[in-house]
Every structure is written in C-alpha cells, then in structure tokens.
Amino acid sequence: MKKLSVLIFVAWVSVVSVGIAREAITIAFWNVENLFDLVDDPAKNDDEFAVGGRKNMTPEILDLKLEHMAQVLADLDADIIGLCEVENRLVLEMLNKRYPERDYAIVHYDSPDSRGIDVALLYDDSVFTVLDSRPIPVVLPDDKSTRDILYVRGLYKGEELHIFVNHWPSKWGGVEATIPLRAQAARTLRKEIERVLSNDPKAEIIVIGDLNDEPTDPSVERHLGATMEREKVGTEPYILLNLMKPFYQKKNGGTYKYNNEDLVYDQIIVSPGLVDSSGLAVVPESVHVADNPKYRQATGPYAGYPFRFWVRDKLLGGYSDHMAISVRIVSVEKR
C-alpha cells in the first residue's frame, strides 16, 4: 500500500508534465453565515431572521447580505460551488439573480435541521452536467436533527466526478459533548465514499464542506480516513487526501477563527483518483482561501477574524464568519 501511495504522489506532482492539460474548472465551498428569507416558517427555528424577529431584519438588510455574497461569488468565479447555511431554494434563487454573470443551476434539498439550514450546490451547466443527486441523512444519537450531506454525480469533459457537500454538526453545546456527532457524520460520509470506490477504485471524488473540526481531529483523520500527508494515502485508515495542509496552523490563514485561534474548519478532500495523471486531477498548489483583505477585519481586537455579517444580534455588515475556499481541477490525458 505504501508503494501505491508513493506512486500516486509522484503521478500527481507531475500531472502537468505527463499529461496534456486541456481545461480546468474551479470548485469552491463557502459557509455563507445564515442566509435566511424574511418569512417565519413555523416548522423551523428561523424566527430571529424573519421580519419582526430579534435581529430586526428588513428587506434592505437582506439585500445587503445578497450583495456582499455576490461579491464573494464574483471573486471566486467558480464553475461549481458548494454552500452551507442556506435556508431554502428561494434564497438561492435570490442570490443567483444578484450574480447573473453565471446564472447557476441549483441542487438543493430541504434537510431536517432544526434551524432549517441546508447545504446546496450551484453549478454552471454549460461546463458541468449533473447526472444524479440525493441527500444523505446523518442519523445522530438520540434522534437529534442535523444537515444532510449532499451527493452530486456529474460529468466534466466526459469524466465522472462525485461531489459531497458537507456541514457537520457544530460544537454548540460543548466540544466534548458534540464529538460523537461529528464522528457519526464522518462515518456516514466514509460509508458512501467506500460504496463509490467499491464500484470504481479510481473514482474521482471531492469532499467539500464545513466540518466543524480541523484536519487532524479524529472525525476527519480516523473516522473519515483523510490525511494531509500524501505518503499515507492508501495505508489504514487513510483513503483520502486532505488538501488543506498549506493553511493548517497558519497565522491569519485559516478559514475560521475562535478565541484568537486560527482554525481550518472548511476543507477540500479528494480521492486518489483526483491525484493521478489521467481523467481529472487536482492542479498542484491550486487550493486557495479567498483571503481578499476586505473579507477579514483589519483593526481592533478582532483583527484577522473573518469579517462577519452578524455578531449575535448586532449587524456588522460584513460577509461571513467563514472564508471561502476553492481548488482547480484539470482535465488531462496520457501521452
């Protein structure tokens, strides 16, 4: 297995020299920080964002939120983008209208999350063709509700690409108490990935999402089986490569910040099929945190933190409490 992982690594770093790069797409992910409509849905815990709720929402505030989100989408210029913390399809359609340059197609399913927040995928259907999609329920202990994992299978340049969009349970309620919840999300995802790999060991799979854990936490490393060390891929328990190593423990370089600690909660993880020299492959060193200075607070005690739209019930008018991330995927062919 170790020999296999070394061969995968060599193939990946030399993909441009051994293959002929034809085109590339950008795949991104962003936790947008509470994109809700203005209507109180009695089936959801969403009243704080409704007109008359404690955040004192107005159409003008929602318009500002959408305008700032559109700026981030324009900066990303992604062909495919996974989003989380969106309430429903309506707000996705509203966002699409604010960014007409792409006119994304939408994949979205309502999830059982108590707050009504979901994951979704926006994609340019002139570049990527969706073959099928489905929500993957994450069944938590004590029947707690959480977001589904979104699975999308599609074609780019005639090659199948499997995409999993995630928003794992948060640490709300205590870090220790919520460890089993993220472990369960990880095990659920791994089972689905193993199903894909059992049908095609060279399947090209990308996992994107806010995992609410860091790359070295047990949920990601042990239960999902993702490692940042390329030479370990293919050795137990590692079946995936985590591409976030350049940002891990980097000062003001993470995707989230808490108690002045830089954290990498938003991650891009791939199967060995995306780090070889045929079909589709990750462009080396193309993983990117959308670190435009305006997306971080520049001064004060929270300098370096993502510039949030909300802090509790106070409107800051920024962008999100998470930074967006992206990667380039190239279509290659052997000589």
NUKE-162725 format. One record per residue (C-alpha): residue number from 0; residue in three letters; z, x, y. Coordinates in Angstrom, 2 decimals, m for minus. Each point is the difference from the previous one (the first is absolute). Example, Ala and Ser with C-alpha at 12.3 -4.5 7.8 and 13.67 -1.06 7.14 Angstrom:
# residues 2
0,ALA,7.80,12.30,m4.50
1,SER,m0.66,1.37,3.44
END
This chain:
# residues 335
0,MET,0.00,0.00,0.00
1,LYS,0.79,2.87,2.35
2,LYS,m3.46,1.47,m0.56
3,LEU,m1.50,m3.40,0.84
4,SER,1.96,m0.23,3.27
5,VAL,m1.17,3.47,1.05
6,LEU,m3.61,m0.95,m0.70
7,ILE,0.42,m3.17,2.06
8,PHE,1.43,2.03,2.88
9,VAL,m2.84,2.56,m0.07
10,ALA,m2.60,m2.77,m0.13
11,TRP,1.58,m1.80,2.93
12,VAL,0.27,2.93,2.38
13,SER,m3.59,0.99,m0.73
14,VAL,m1.47,m3.50,0.06
15,VAL,m2.19,0.66,3.01
16,SER,m1.46,3.16,m1.55
17,VAL,m0.59,m1.37,m3.52
18,GLY,m1.18,m3.40,1.12
19,ILE,m2.40,m1.30,2.61
20,ALA,1.91,m2.06,2.53
21,ARG,m2.07,m3.02,0.91
22,GLU,2.29,m2.21,2.06
23,ALA,3.67,m0.66,0.49
24,ILE,2.20,m2.94,0.83
25,THR,3.36,m0.14,1.71
26,ILE,2.79,m1.88,m1.76
27,ALA,3.11,m0.71,2.08
28,PHE,3.35,m1.71,m0.18
29,TRP,2.33,m1.32,2.69
30,ASN,3.28,m1.88,0.10
31,VAL,m0.70,m2.06,3.11
32,GLU,3.62,m1.04,0.68
33,ASN,0.31,m3.76,m0.22
34,LEU,m3.31,m1.64,0.81
35,PHE,0.98,m3.69,0.06
36,ASP,m1.61,m3.07,1.45
37,LEU,1.89,m2.20,2.47
38,VAL,0.69,m2.91,m2.37
39,ASP,3.31,m0.48,m1.78
40,ASP,m0.79,m0.47,m3.68
41,PRO,2.98,m1.81,m1.57
42,ALA,m0.74,1.67,m3.35
43,LYS,0.43,3.49,1.49
44,ASN,2.66,1.89,1.89
45,ASP,m2.37,0.51,2.93
46,ASP,1.62,m2.04,2.76
47,GLU,0.96,3.04,2.11
48,PHE,m3.72,0.63,0.69
49,ALA,m0.83,m3.64,0.70
50,VAL,m0.13,m1.55,3.44
51,GLY,3.58,m0.95,0.81
52,GLY,1.44,2.67,m2.32
53,ARG,2.40,2.72,0.99
54,LYS,m2.74,2.50,0.88
55,ASN,m1.29,m2.37,2.66
56,MET,m3.54,0.37,m1.27
57,THR,m2.90,m1.15,2.16
58,PRO,m3.78,0.02,m0.45
59,GLU,m0.10,2.91,2.46
60,ILE,2.34,2.11,m2.17
61,LEU,m2.03,m0.71,m3.12
62,ASP,m3.15,0.89,1.94
63,LEU,1.54,3.35,1.00
64,LYS,0.94,0.65,m3.63
65,LEU,m3.58,m0.67,m1.14
66,GLU,m1.46,2.08,2.82
67,HIS,2.13,3.01,m0.97
68,MET,m0.82,m0.46,m3.67
69,ALA,m3.70,m0.05,0.82
70,GLN,0.41,3.33,1.81
71,VAL,1.45,1.55,m3.16
72,LEU,m2.79,m1.45,m2.15
73,ALA,m2.56,1.46,2.41
74,ASP,1.65,3.42,m0.22
75,LEU,0.06,m0.16,m3.80
76,ASP,m3.60,m1.24,m0.22
77,ALA,0.66,m0.64,m3.69
78,ASP,m2.45,m1.53,m2.43
79,ILE,2.90,m1.36,m2.06
80,ILE,3.53,m0.55,1.27
81,GLY,3.07,m1.33,m1.73
82,LEU,2.56,m1.76,2.17
83,CYS,3.53,m1.21,m0.56
84,GLU,2.41,m2.25,1.89
85,VAL,m2.64,m2.63,0.75
86,GLU,1.02,m3.64,m0.25
87,ASN,m3.23,m1.67,m1.07
88,ARG,m3.76,m0.03,0.10
89,LEU,0.00,m1.63,3.44
90,VAL,1.51,3.05,1.71
91,LEU,m2.48,2.24,m1.84
92,GLU,m2.87,m2.08,1.33
93,MET,1.51,0.20,3.49
94,LEU,0.19,3.77,m0.32
95,ASN,m3.60,0.15,m1.20
96,LYS,m1.15,m1.79,3.15
97,ARG,1.76,2.64,2.10
98,TYR,m1.92,2.75,m1.81
99,PRO,m3.53,m1.38,m0.32
100,GLU,m1.56,3.45,m0.43
101,ARG,0.74,m0.21,m3.72
102,ASP,0.22,m3.72,m0.79
103,TYR,1.97,0.73,m3.15
104,ALA,m0.03,m2.15,m3.09
105,ILE,3.52,m0.96,m1.10
106,VAL,1.88,0.02,m3.30
107,HIS,3.35,m1.75,0.29
108,TYR,2.34,m2.03,m2.17
109,ASP,3.21,m1.71,1.09
110,SER,2.97,1.67,m1.64
111,PRO,3.46,m1.34,m0.89
112,ASP,1.75,2.25,2.52
113,SER,2.78,m1.95,1.72
114,ARG,m1.17,1.04,3.46
115,GLY,m3.58,m0.85,m0.85
116,ILE,m1.34,3.50,0.54
117,ASP,m2.90,1.10,m2.18
118,VAL,m2.33,2.90,m0.68
119,ALA,m3.72,m0.31,0.62
120,LEU,m3.23,1.97,m0.09
121,LEU,m2.67,0.07,2.68
122,TYR,m3.34,1.51,m0.95
123,ASP,m3.50,0.52,1.33
124,ASP,m2.12,m1.96,m2.47
125,SER,m3.12,1.89,1.03
126,VAL,1.61,3.10,m1.51
127,PHE,2.34,m1.23,m2.73
128,THR,m0.63,m2.89,m2.40
129,VAL,3.03,m1.80,m1.43
130,LEU,m0.47,m0.95,m3.66
131,ASP,3.37,m1.65,m0.52
132,SER,3.55,m0.09,1.31
133,ARG,3.37,m1.47,m0.88
134,PRO,3.64,0.12,1.02
135,ILE,2.37,1.82,m2.37
136,PRO,3.47,m1.59,0.05
137,VAL,3.00,2.33,0.15
138,VAL,2.79,m1.70,m1.92
139,LEU,3.34,1.23,1.33
140,PRO,3.50,m0.34,m1.48
141,ASP,1.80,m3.26,0.74
142,ASP,m3.33,m1.63,0.87
143,LYS,m0.07,1.55,3.47
144,SER,m3.32,m0.50,1.75
145,THR,m2.18,2.79,1.35
146,ARG,m3.56,0.77,0.90
147,ASP,m2.70,0.02,m2.68
148,ILE,m2.04,3.13,m0.58
149,LEU,m3.65,m0.64,0.89
150,TYR,m2.62,1.24,m2.46
151,VAL,m3.65,0.25,1.06
152,ARG,m2.84,1.32,m2.11
153,GLY,m3.27,0.77,1.71
154,LEU,m3.11,2.14,0.21
155,TYR,m0.85,2.83,2.36
156,LYS,m3.32,1.76,m0.58
157,GLY,m0.18,m1.57,m3.43
158,GLU,3.39,1.43,m1.03
159,GLU,3.00,m2.17,m0.85
160,LEU,3.06,0.50,2.18
161,HIS,3.37,m1.54,m0.83
162,ILE,2.29,m0.61,2.99
163,PHE,3.67,m0.96,m0.13
164,VAL,1.65,m1.06,3.28
165,ASN,3.79,0.14,0.03
166,HIS,3.07,m0.92,2.02
167,TRP,3.01,0.77,m2.18
168,PRO,3.45,m1.52,0.62
169,SER,1.82,1.45,3.00
170,LYS,3.42,1.61,0.18
171,TRP,1.39,m3.06,1.76
172,GLY,3.31,m0.73,m1.71
173,GLY,0.77,3.66,m0.73
174,VAL,m1.85,2.98,m1.41
175,GLU,1.84,0.13,m3.33
176,ALA,m0.11,m3.75,m0.52
177,THR,m3.76,m0.14,0.51
178,ILE,m1.02,3.00,m2.13
179,PRO,m0.61,m2.23,m3.07
180,LEU,m2.29,m2.24,2.05
181,ARG,m2.39,2.81,0.91
182,ALA,0.23,1.38,m3.52
183,GLN,m1.18,m3.37,m1.29
184,ALA,m2.90,m0.08,2.46
185,ALA,m0.97,3.50,m1.15
186,ARG,0.16,m0.92,m3.68
187,THR,m2.08,m3.11,0.65
188,LEU,m2.66,2.06,1.77
189,ARG,m0.02,2.72,m2.66
190,LYS,m0.55,m2.57,m2.74
191,GLU,m3.06,m1.31,1.84
192,ILE,m1.34,3.51,0.58
193,GLU,0.48,0.91,m3.66
194,ARG,m1.94,m3.13,m0.91
195,VAL,m2.93,1.18,2.12
196,LEU,0.19,3.54,m1.37
197,SER,0.16,m1.24,m3.59
198,ASN,m3.42,m1.58,0.52
199,ASP,m1.38,3.00,1.90
200,PRO,1.99,3.28,0.08
201,LYS,m2.22,1.20,2.87
202,ALA,0.51,m3.15,2.06
203,GLU,0.07,0.59,3.74
204,ILE,3.21,m1.53,1.31
205,ILE,1.64,0.12,3.42
206,VAL,3.50,m1.24,0.74
207,ILE,0.82,m0.66,3.65
208,GLY,3.08,m1.53,1.52
209,ASP,3.44,0.06,1.55
210,LEU,2.17,0.93,m2.98
211,ASN,3.29,0.08,1.95
212,ASP,0.78,3.21,m1.89
213,GLU,m1.10,3.58,0.42
214,PRO,m2.42,1.84,m2.31
215,THR,2.84,1.78,m1.83
216,ASP,2.16,m3.09,m0.56
217,PRO,0.33,m1.18,m3.63
218,SER,m1.98,m3.19,0.58
219,VAL,m3.07,2.00,1.00
220,GLU,0.35,3.12,m2.11
221,ARG,1.55,m1.25,m3.22
222,HIS,m0.74,m3.71,m0.25
223,LEU,m3.48,0.01,1.53
224,GLY,m0.80,3.51,m1.22
225,ALA,m1.41,1.44,3.24
226,THR,0.51,3.64,0.95
227,MET,m0.95,2.04,3.05
228,GLU,m0.51,3.08,m2.21
229,ARG,m3.59,0.05,m1.23
230,GLU,0.76,2.20,m2.99
231,LYS,2.43,m2.60,m1.38
232,VAL,m2.53,m2.83,m0.23
233,GLY,m0.60,m0.70,m3.67
234,THR,3.48,1.12,m1.07
235,GLU,2.69,m2.56,m0.78
236,PRO,0.79,m2.21,1.90
237,TYR,m2.70,0.75,2.57
238,ILE,m3.24,m1.97,m0.13
239,LEU,m0.79,m0.02,3.74
240,LEU,m0.30,2.42,2.92
241,ASN,1.89,m0.79,3.21
242,LEU,m2.02,1.26,2.98
243,MET,2.83,m0.06,2.56
244,LYS,1.30,3.55,m0.49
245,PRO,m1.30,1.27,3.38
246,PHE,2.24,m2.52,1.79
247,TYR,3.09,0.07,m2.19
248,GLN,3.08,1.29,1.91
249,LYS,m2.19,0.88,2.97
250,LYS,1.71,m0.33,3.39
251,ASN,m1.45,m3.00,1.84
252,GLY,m2.72,m0.08,m2.63
253,GLY,1.11,m2.80,m2.29
254,THR,m1.03,m3.63,0.00
255,TYR,3.43,m1.49,0.72
256,LYS,3.21,1.19,1.62
257,TYR,3.60,m1.07,m0.56
258,ASN,3.23,1.61,1.22
259,ASN,m2.15,2.77,1.48
260,GLU,m1.34,0.83,m3.46
261,ASP,m3.76,0.29,m0.45
262,LEU,m1.03,m1.97,m3.07
263,VAL,m3.21,m0.51,m1.93
264,TYR,0.24,m3.60,m1.16
265,ASP,m3.71,m0.77,0.39
266,GLN,m1.96,1.76,m2.69
267,ILE,m3.42,0.61,m1.52
268,ILE,0.01,0.72,m3.72
269,VAL,m3.02,0.50,m2.26
270,SER,m0.96,0.29,m3.65
271,PRO,m1.59,3.14,m1.49
272,GLY,m3.35,m1.80,0.20
273,LEU,0.09,0.40,3.78
274,VAL,0.65,3.73,m0.12
275,ASP,m2.90,1.05,m2.18
276,SER,m3.58,0.94,0.82
277,SER,m1.89,m3.12,m1.01
278,GLY,m0.24,m3.60,1.13
279,LEU,2.45,m0.36,2.87
280,ALA,2.42,2.65,1.18
281,VAL,2.57,0.57,2.71
282,VAL,m1.24,2.29,2.74
283,PRO,2.45,2.94,m0.03
284,GLU,2.39,0.08,2.97
285,SER,m1.27,m3.34,1.29
286,VAL,3.33,m1.84,m0.23
287,HIS,0.95,m0.95,3.53
288,VAL,2.94,m1.54,1.84
289,ALA,m1.33,m1.82,3.05
290,ASP,2.19,1.98,2.34
291,ASN,m1.53,m0.84,3.36
292,PRO,2.76,0.87,2.52
293,LYS,0.05,m3.57,1.29
294,TYR,1.17,m1.19,m3.41
295,ARG,3.27,1.95,0.29
296,GLN,2.73,m0.23,2.62
297,ALA,m0.35,2.99,2.28
298,THR,3.40,0.20,1.69
299,GLY,3.61,m1.07,m0.31
300,PRO,2.35,m0.06,m2.99
301,TYR,m2.76,m1.40,m2.23
302,ALA,m2.66,2.54,0.90
303,GLY,m2.22,0.59,m3.02
304,TYR,0.72,m3.42,m1.50
305,PRO,m2.95,m2.35,m0.57
306,PHE,m0.43,m2.12,3.13
307,ARG,1.14,m3.37,m1.29
308,PHE,m1.09,m3.41,1.16
309,TRP,3.47,m1.45,m0.55
310,VAL,3.51,1.44,m0.18
311,ARG,1.99,m2.87,m1.43
312,ASP,m0.64,m2.75,2.56
313,LYS,m1.02,2.33,2.81
314,LEU,m3.71,0.27,0.76
315,LEU,m1.04,3.65,0.45
316,GLY,m3.68,m0.85,m0.08
317,GLY,m1.04,2.99,m2.08
318,TYR,m1.99,0.01,m3.23
319,SER,2.10,0.13,m3.16
320,ASP,3.05,1.64,m1.52
321,HIS,m2.34,1.68,m2.50
322,MET,m2.89,2.39,0.52
323,ALA,m3.36,m0.80,m1.56
324,ILE,m1.46,2.34,m2.63
325,SER,m3.49,0.62,m1.33
326,VAL,m2.10,2.09,m2.37
327,ARG,m3.69,0.70,m0.50
328,ILE,m1.69,m0.74,m3.31
329,VAL,m3.35,1.66,m0.63
330,SER,m2.78,m1.00,m2.35
331,VAL,m1.17,3.01,m1.98
332,GLU,m2.31,0.83,m2.85
333,LYS,m0.16,2.99,m2.29
334,ARG,m2.76,2.54,0.52
END
